[in-house]
């Protein structure tokens, strides 16, 4: 039995995807590790060729770890960077998705510390760290999918860290501008913070009631719901996704438009909360209606089985004849 870890395990998983050359990944892996050479189409290749094949396979697997729901910023900026980070981390045999989640949390803590410094340098540094956390946030999921270690607990942990990072960012920016004497920015930031927190609470309560892991994509999925959406709906979805939000915040704060950012975010947050409350309310009614129908069907089952039970009495039971 050959135990495979780290990047070599990612390479071995490439055989799960389509492609003629990938069927040789595991034999190549075995020969490279044990014999120092690879057997391929009756030809003997040096170990360097085997390792080249494995590296190609690992890149292919990592390229397939993106999510279909990635936003524009994530697809073209965040994901290429996070994949490069994942590729390097997977060289470490002991690395797990949990370690990547801890890394995201540490970036969030560093961001909050920078923002609470209360000066312009801390504000800019905090905004850049928020974008860095948004990029690194993809690493845990990529490692999990590449090494087949996805779990509901991991997804919930990732969502909770995202929620606290978002709340910490808005709180930190609000405190920072308040310490600088910006009353309007502080008021707008407070409105945005309360609204965002209330929306996240609704999503968390919904996930708990449904017995599902916490996932912020529930609103996006319900808005799309397998149908073609309008351009306005798609614009709203992308506008409220974290990858776009983090990148826009970093750019606007670095450019010196923090006031405009907080006011705009307060308005967007109010709209997002309204849509979230409406979607979850409809989803709750639909789910409740479905559960009522199932319960009614279960109550009707004994009645439907009654004639069958009379038709086949147990042995030793007397049958009355009139």
Secondary structure, 3 states (H helix, E strand, C coil): CCCCCHHHHHHHHHHHCCCHHHHHHHHHHHHHHHHCEEEECCEEEEHHHHHHHHHHHHHHHHHCCCCCCCCHHHHHHHHHHHHHHHHHHCCCCCCCHHHHHHHHHHHHHHHHHHHCCCCHHHHHHHHHHHHHHHHHHHHHHHHHHHCCCCCHHHHHHHHHHHHHHHHHHHHHHHHHHHHCCCHHHHHHHHHHHHHHHHHHHHHHHHHHHHCCCCCCHHHHHHHHCCCCCCHHHHHHHHHCCHHHHHHHHHHHHHCCCHHHHHHHHHHHHHHHHHHHHHHHHHHHHHHHHHHHHHHHHHHHHHHHHHHHHHHCCCCCCCCCCC
